[in-house]
Amino acid sequence: MTTLQLALVLVASIWAAVNTLIAGYNAVNGTRDRILTGHTDEGIPLTLAYRRILYRNDWLPMKAGLSAVSLAFAGFVVALSGLVEDPGALRIICYIAALLPFLSFVGFFALGLVDRAFIVRTLREAAESVELGEMETDG
């Protein structure tokens, strides 16, 4: 593979990865917002059980998946320079290009931990308010 071909693969890969990460970012944030607000985008209320299902079956796997994809893509970009006999400056370019997906991984992972704590606390508070509401109507 020539350096030019490799550079084109690198540009195309970055373009595809950025578009994928942006779409994933929008999806995971939309799911987070539905969990936190307890409403669909159309304003339809969600039950606490459904919000928990969204958290466990949608938000967590999407967040973990985006983190893993970002890290894997960073590794792919770094490995690209090994496909030519004399990588020279291409190795440095690949390392610089790998910064974006690596920083995306750090962001998805670290901010995911912060979001997770907030979601868990919000769901716990929602469960407590449901229990209090049931007690008030029973008494």
Buried (B, 14 or more C-beta within 10 A) or exposed (E): EEBEEBBEBBEEBBEEBBEBBEEBBEBBBBBBEBBBBBEEEEEEEBEEEBBBBBBEEBBBEBBEEBBEBBBEBBBBBBEBBEBBEEBEEBBEBBBEBBEBBBEBBBBBBEEBEEBBEEBEEBBEEBBEEEEEEEEEEEE
